[in-house]
Amino acid sequence: MSQLRRAAAVILIALCAATAQAQERTRSLDSIDKGESKSLDAAETGENSDLDDAESTGSKSLDSAETSPSAEPAPTALPNIDDPATLAQARDAREAVLVAQQRVAQANAAYSSMMARDYPQGDARAAIVSERDAARKAYEHANAHYAEILKQVP
């Protein structure tokens, strides 16, 4: 039993000595950090470059991002129209705008889902893209037609 204790003591002493030597050779990373950054391009030449001074081409606002027609407010309410034929045309045109908005929203949802999943591929992907484009054009046409009818109303 005493040999076992003696061996354990020798091992503990050796571990303590190794730990002390390792601590002496270890430097804190805080003492190395000088607050400078080096470009990878400067690594070969030995030059230092401060990345804080790097040129920036500017940033783009999300306001400039494309907005879908589905984000547009509902078409204006029908004004008081005395002529029954013009009123019927205006109602039909307004209904067409609402239907076109729904179509665009569905097409945009399908497109977003496709892009997020990167599926489907091939002809199915092309069909989703062309439906989205067709829905946008249909919305623009319906909205322009409705605005044209409203311009005729005194």
LOMI-474112 format. One record per residue: residue in one letter; z, y, x of N, C-alpha, C in turn. Coordinates in Angstrom, 1 decimal, padded with zeros to 4 digits. Layout:
N
> aa;n.zz;n.yy;n.xx;ca.zz;ca.yy;ca.xx;c.zz;c.yy;c.xx
> A;Z;Y;X;Z;Y;X;Z;Y;X .
...
# end
This chain:
154
> aa;n.zz;n.yy;n.xx;ca.zz;ca.yy;ca.xx;c.zz;c.yy;c.xx
> M;000.0;-001.2;000.8;000.0;000.0;000.0;000.0;001.3;000.9 .
> S;000.7;001.2;002.0;000.8;002.4;002.8;-000.6;002.6;003.5 .
> Q;-001.4;001.6;003.7;-002.7;001.8;004.3;-003.6;002.5;003.3 .
> L;-003.4;002.1;002.0;-004.2;002.7;001.0;-003.9;004.2;000.9 .
> R;-002.6;004.5;001.0;-002.2;005.9;000.9;-002.7;006.7;002.1 .
> R;-002.7;006.1;003.3;-003.1;006.7;004.5;-004.6;007.0;004.4 .
> A;-005.4;006.0;003.8;-006.9;006.2;003.7;-007.2;007.3;002.7 .
> A;-006.4;007.4;001.6;-006.6;008.4;000.6;-006.3;009.8;001.2 .
> A;-005.3;009.9;002.1;-004.9;011.1;002.7;-006.0;011.6;003.7 .
> V;-006.5;010.6;004.4;-007.6;010.9;005.4;-008.8;011.5;004.6 .
> I;-009.2;010.8;003.5;-010.3;011.3;002.7;-010.1;012.7;002.2 .
> L;-008.9;012.9;001.7;-008.6;014.3;001.1;-008.6;015.3;002.2 .
> I;-008.2;015.0;003.4;-008.2;016.0;004.5;-009.7;016.3;004.9 .
> A;-010.5;015.2;004.9;-011.9;015.4;005.3;-012.6;016.2;004.2 .
> L;-012.3;016.0;002.9;-012.9;016.7;001.9;-012.5;018.2;001.9 .
> C;-011.3;018.4;002.2;-010.8;019.8;002.3;-011.5;020.6;003.5 .
> A;-011.6;019.9;004.6;-012.2;020.5;005.7;-013.7;020.8;005.5 .
> A;-014.4;019.8;004.8;-015.8;020.0;004.5;-016.0;021.2;003.5 .
> T;-015.1;021.3;002.5;-015.2;022.4;001.5;-014.9;023.7;002.2 .
> A;-014.0;023.8;003.1;-013.7;025.0;003.8;-014.9;025.5;004.7 .
> Q;-015.6;024.5;005.4;-016.8;024.8;006.2;-017.9;025.3;005.3 .
> A;-018.1;024.7;004.1;-019.1;025.1;003.2;-018.9;026.5;002.7 .
> Q;-017.6;026.8;002.4;-017.3;028.1;001.9;-017.6;029.2;002.9 .
> E;-017.4;028.9;004.2;-017.6;029.8;005.3;-019.1;030.1;005.4 .
> R;-019.9;029.1;005.2;-021.4;029.3;005.4;-022.1;029.8;004.1 .
> T;-021.4;029.9;003.0;-022.0;030.4;001.8;-021.8;031.9;001.7 .
> R;-022.9;032.6;001.3;-022.9;034.0;001.1;-023.1;034.3;-000.4 .
> S;-022.5;035.3;-000.8;-022.6;035.8;-002.2;-024.0;036.4;-002.4 .
> L;-024.6;036.0;-003.5;-025.9;036.6;-003.8;-025.8;038.1;-004.0 .
> D;-024.7;038.6;-004.4;-024.5;040.0;-004.6;-024.6;040.8;-003.3 .
> S;-024.3;040.2;-002.2;-024.4;040.9;-000.9;-025.8;040.9;-000.5 .
> I;-026.7;040.1;-001.0;-028.1;040.0;-000.6;-028.9;041.0;-001.4 .
> D;-028.6;041.1;-002.7;-029.4;042.0;-003.6;-029.3;043.4;-003.2 .
> K;-030.5;044.0;-002.9;-030.5;045.4;-002.6;-031.2;046.2;-003.6 .
> G;-031.5;045.6;-004.8;-032.1;046.4;-005.9;-033.6;046.7;-005.7 .
> E;-034.2;046.0;-004.8;-035.6;046.2;-004.6;-036.4;045.0;-005.0 .
> S;-037.6;045.2;-005.4;-038.5;044.1;-005.9;-039.7;044.1;-004.9 .
> K;-040.2;042.9;-004.7;-041.3;042.8;-003.9;-042.5;042.2;-004.7 .
> S;-043.6;042.7;-004.5;-044.8;042.2;-005.2;-045.3;041.0;-004.5 .
> L;-045.9;040.1;-005.2;-046.4;038.9;-004.5;-047.5;039.2;-003.6 .
> D;-048.2;040.3;-003.9;-049.3;040.8;-003.1;-048.8;041.3;-001.7 .
> A;-047.6;041.8;-001.7;-047.0;042.3;-000.5;-046.4;041.2;000.4 .
> A;-046.3;040.0;-000.1;-045.6;039.0;000.6;-046.4;038.6;001.9 .
> E;-047.7;038.7;001.8;-048.5;038.4;003.0;-048.5;039.5;004.0 .
> T;-048.5;040.7;003.6;-048.6;041.8;004.5;-047.2;042.3;005.0 .
> G;-046.2;041.9;004.3;-044.8;042.3;004.7;-044.5;043.6;004.1 .
> E;-045.3;044.2;003.3;-045.0;045.5;002.7;-044.1;045.4;001.5 .
> N;-043.3;046.3;001.2;-042.4;046.3;000.0;-043.1;047.2;-001.0 .
> S;-043.0;046.7;-002.3;-043.6;047.5;-003.4;-042.5;047.6;-004.4 .
> D;-042.2;048.8;-004.9;-041.2;049.0;-006.0;-042.0;048.8;-007.3 .
> L;-041.6;047.7;-008.0;-042.3;047.4;-009.3;-042.0;048.4;-010.4 .
> D;-041.0;049.2;-010.2;-040.6;050.2;-011.2;-041.7;051.3;-011.2 .
> D;-042.4;051.5;-010.1;-043.4;052.5;-010.0;-044.8;052.0;-010.4 .
> A;-044.9;050.8;-010.8;-046.2;050.2;-011.2;-046.8;051.0;-012.3 .
> E;-048.2;051.1;-012.2;-048.9;051.8;-013.2;-048.9;051.1;-014.5 .
> S;-048.8;051.8;-015.6;-048.9;051.1;-016.9;-050.0;051.7;-017.7 .
> T;-050.8;050.9;-018.4;-051.9;051.3;-019.1;-051.4;051.8;-020.5 .
> G;-050.1;051.8;-020.7;-049.6;052.3;-022.0;-049.3;051.1;-022.9 .
> S;-048.7;051.5;-024.0;-048.5;050.4;-025.0;-049.1;050.8;-026.3 .
> K;-049.3;049.8;-027.1;-050.0;050.0;-028.4;-049.0;049.9;-029.5 .
> S;-049.1;050.8;-030.4;-048.2;050.7;-031.5;-048.6;049.7;-032.5 .
> L;-047.6;049.1;-033.2;-048.0;048.1;-034.2;-048.6;048.8;-035.4 .
> D;-048.5;050.1;-035.5;-049.1;050.9;-036.6;-050.7;050.8;-036.5 .
> S;-051.2;050.6;-035.3;-052.6;050.5;-035.1;-053.1;049.1;-035.4 .
> A;-052.3;048.1;-035.7;-052.7;046.8;-036.0;-053.4;046.8;-037.3 .
> E;-054.3;045.8;-037.4;-055.1;045.7;-038.6;-054.2;045.3;-039.8 .
> T;-054.3;046.0;-040.9;-053.5;045.7;-042.1;-054.5;045.0;-043.1 .
> S;-053.9;044.1;-043.7;-054.7;043.4;-044.7;-054.8;044.1;-046.0 .
> P;-055.8;044.0;-046.8;-055.9;044.6;-048.1;-054.8;044.2;-049.0 .
> S;-054.2;043.0;-048.8;-053.1;042.6;-049.7;-051.9;043.5;-049.5 .
> A;-051.8;044.2;-048.4;-050.7;045.1;-048.1;-050.8;046.4;-048.9 .
> E;-052.0;046.6;-049.4;-052.3;047.9;-050.1;-051.6;047.8;-051.5 .
> P;-051.2;049.0;-052.0;-050.6;049.1;-053.3;-051.6;048.7;-054.4 .
> A;-051.1;048.4;-055.5;-051.9;048.0;-056.6;-052.8;049.2;-056.9 .
> P;-054.0;048.9;-057.5;-054.9;050.0;-057.8;-054.2;051.0;-058.8 .
> T;-054.7;052.2;-058.8;-054.1;053.2;-059.7;-054.2;052.8;-061.2 .
> A;-053.3;053.3;-061.9;-053.3;052.9;-063.3;-054.5;053.6;-064.0 .
> L;-054.8;053.0;-065.1;-056.0;053.6;-065.9;-055.6;054.9;-066.5 .
> P;-056.4;055.9;-066.3;-056.1;057.2;-066.9;-056.5;057.1;-068.4 .
> N;-056.2;058.1;-069.1;-056.6;058.2;-070.5;-058.1;058.4;-070.6 .
> I;-058.8;057.4;-071.1;-060.3;057.4;-071.2;-060.6;057.4;-072.7 .
> D;-061.4;058.4;-073.2;-061.7;058.5;-074.6;-062.9;057.5;-074.9 .
> D;-063.8;057.4;-074.0;-065.0;056.5;-074.3;-064.6;055.0;-074.2 .
> P;-064.8;054.3;-075.3;-064.4;052.8;-075.3;-065.2;052.0;-074.2 .
> A;-066.5;052.3;-074.0;-067.3;051.6;-073.1;-066.8;051.8;-071.7 .
> T;-066.5;053.1;-071.3;-066.0;053.4;-070.0;-064.6;052.8;-069.8 .
> L;-063.8;052.8;-070.8;-062.5;052.2;-070.7;-062.6;050.7;-070.5 .
> A;-063.5;050.0;-071.1;-063.7;048.6;-070.9;-064.2;048.3;-069.5 .
> Q;-065.1;049.2;-069.0;-065.6;049.0;-067.6;-064.4;049.3;-066.6 .
> A;-063.6;050.3;-066.8;-062.5;050.6;-066.0;-061.5;049.4;-066.0 .
> R;-061.2;048.9;-067.1;-060.2;047.7;-067.2;-060.8;046.5;-066.4 .
> D;-062.1;046.2;-066.6;-062.7;045.1;-065.9;-062.7;045.3;-064.4 .
> A;-063.0;046.6;-064.0;-063.0;046.9;-062.6;-061.6;046.8;-062.0 .
> R;-060.6;047.3;-062.7;-059.2;047.2;-062.2;-058.8;045.7;-062.1 .
> E;-059.1;044.9;-063.1;-058.8;043.5;-063.1;-059.5;042.8;-061.9 .
> A;-060.7;043.2;-061.6;-061.4;042.6;-060.4;-060.8;043.0;-059.1 .
> V;-060.2;044.2;-059.0;-059.5;044.6;-057.8;-058.2;043.7;-057.7 .
> L;-057.5;043.5;-058.8;-056.3;042.7;-058.7;-056.6;041.3;-058.3 .
> V;-057.7;040.7;-058.9;-058.1;039.3;-058.5;-058.5;039.3;-057.1 .
> A;-059.2;040.3;-056.6;-059.6;040.3;-055.2;-058.4;040.4;-054.2 .
> Q;-057.4;041.2;-054.6;-056.2;041.3;-053.8;-055.5;039.9;-053.7 .
> Q;-055.5;039.2;-054.8;-054.9;037.9;-054.7;-055.7;036.9;-053.9 .
> R;-057.0;037.0;-054.0;-057.9;036.2;-053.1;-057.7;036.5;-051.7 .
> V;-057.6;037.8;-051.3;-057.3;038.2;-049.9;-056.0;037.6;-049.4 .
> A;-055.0;037.8;-050.3;-053.6;037.3;-049.9;-053.7;035.8;-049.6 .
> Q;-054.3;035.0;-050.5;-054.4;033.6;-050.3;-055.2;033.2;-049.0 .
> A;-056.3;034.0;-048.8;-057.2;033.7;-047.6;-056.4;034.1;-046.3 .
> N;-055.7;035.2;-046.4;-054.9;035.6;-045.2;-053.8;034.5;-044.9 .
> A;-053.1;034.0;-046.0;-052.1;033.0;-045.8;-052.7;031.7;-045.1 .
> A;-053.8;031.3;-045.6;-054.5;030.1;-045.1;-054.9;030.4;-043.6 .
> Y;-055.4;031.6;-043.3;-055.8;031.9;-042.0;-054.6;031.9;-041.0 .
> S;-053.5;032.5;-041.5;-052.3;032.6;-040.7;-051.7;031.2;-040.4 .
> S;-051.7;030.4;-041.4;-051.2;029.0;-041.2;-052.1;028.3;-040.2 .
> M;-053.4;028.5;-040.3;-054.3;027.8;-039.4;-054.1;028.2;-038.0 .
> M;-053.9;029.5;-037.8;-053.7;030.0;-036.4;-052.3;029.6;-035.9 .
> A;-051.3;029.5;-036.7;-050.0;029.1;-036.3;-050.0;027.6;-035.8 .
> R;-050.7;026.8;-036.6;-050.7;025.4;-036.3;-051.9;025.0;-035.4 .
> D;-052.8;025.9;-035.1;-054.0;025.6;-034.4;-054.7;024.4;-035.0 .
> Y;-054.7;024.3;-036.3;-055.4;023.3;-037.0;-055.8;023.8;-038.4 .
> P;-056.9;023.5;-038.9;-057.9;022.6;-038.6;-058.9;023.1;-037.5 .
> Q;-059.8;022.3;-037.1;-060.8;022.6;-036.1;-062.2;022.5;-036.8 .
> G;-063.2;022.9;-036.1;-064.6;022.7;-036.5;-065.0;023.4;-037.8 .
> D;-065.6;022.7;-038.7;-066.2;023.3;-039.9;-065.1;023.8;-040.8 .
> A;-064.0;023.1;-040.9;-062.9;023.5;-041.8;-062.3;024.8;-041.3 .
> R;-062.2;025.0;-040.0;-061.7;026.3;-039.4;-062.7;027.4;-039.8 .
> A;-064.0;027.1;-039.6;-065.0;028.1;-039.9;-065.0;028.5;-041.4 .
> A;-064.7;027.5;-042.2;-064.7;027.8;-043.7;-063.5;028.7;-044.0 .
> I;-062.4;028.5;-043.4;-061.2;029.4;-043.6;-061.5;030.8;-043.2 .
> V;-062.1;030.9;-042.0;-062.5;032.3;-041.5;-063.5;033.0;-042.4 .
> S;-064.5;032.2;-042.8;-065.5;032.9;-043.6;-065.0;033.2;-045.0 .
> E;-064.1;032.4;-045.5;-063.4;032.7;-046.8;-062.6;034.0;-046.7 .
> R;-061.9;034.1;-045.6;-061.1;035.4;-045.4;-062.0;036.6;-045.3 .
> D;-063.1;036.5;-044.5;-064.0;037.6;-044.4;-064.7;037.9;-045.8 .
> A;-065.1;036.9;-046.5;-065.7;037.1;-047.8;-064.7;037.7;-048.8 .
> A;-063.4;037.3;-048.7;-062.4;037.9;-049.6;-062.2;039.3;-049.3 .
> R;-062.2;039.7;-048.0;-062.0;041.1;-047.7;-063.2;041.9;-048.2 .
> K;-064.4;041.4;-048.0;-065.6;042.2;-048.5;-065.5;042.3;-050.0 .
> A;-065.1;041.2;-050.7;-065.0;041.3;-052.2;-064.0;042.3;-052.6 .
> Y;-062.9;042.4;-051.9;-061.9;043.4;-052.2;-062.4;044.8;-052.0 .
> E;-063.1;045.0;-050.9;-063.6;046.4;-050.6;-064.6;046.8;-051.6 .
> H;-065.5;045.8;-052.0;-066.5;046.1;-053.0;-065.8;046.4;-054.4 .
> A;-064.9;045.6;-054.8;-064.2;045.8;-056.1;-063.4;047.1;-056.1 .
> N;-062.8;047.4;-055.0;-062.0;048.7;-054.9;-063.0;049.9;-055.0 .
> A;-064.1;049.8;-054.3;-065.1;050.9;-054.3;-065.7;051.1;-055.7 .
> H;-066.0;049.9;-056.4;-066.5;050.0;-057.7;-065.5;050.7;-058.7 .
> Y;-064.3;050.3;-058.6;-063.2;050.9;-059.4;-063.1;052.4;-059.2 .
> A;-063.1;052.8;-057.9;-063.0;054.2;-057.6;-064.2;055.0;-058.1 .
> E;-065.4;054.3;-058.1;-066.6;055.0;-058.6;-066.5;055.2;-060.1 .
> I;-065.9;054.2;-060.8;-065.8;054.4;-062.3;-064.8;055.5;-062.6 .
> L;-063.7;055.5;-061.8;-062.7;056.6;-062.0;-063.2;058.0;-061.7 .
> K;-064.2;058.1;-060.8;-064.8;059.4;-060.5;-065.6;059.9;-061.7 .
> Q;-066.1;059.0;-062.5;-066.9;059.4;-063.7;-066.0;059.9;-064.8 .
> V;-064.7;059.6;-064.8;-063.8;060.0;-065.9;-063.5;061.5;-065.6 .
> P;-063.6;062.3;-066.7;-063.3;063.8;-066.5;-061.8;064.0;-066.5 .
# end
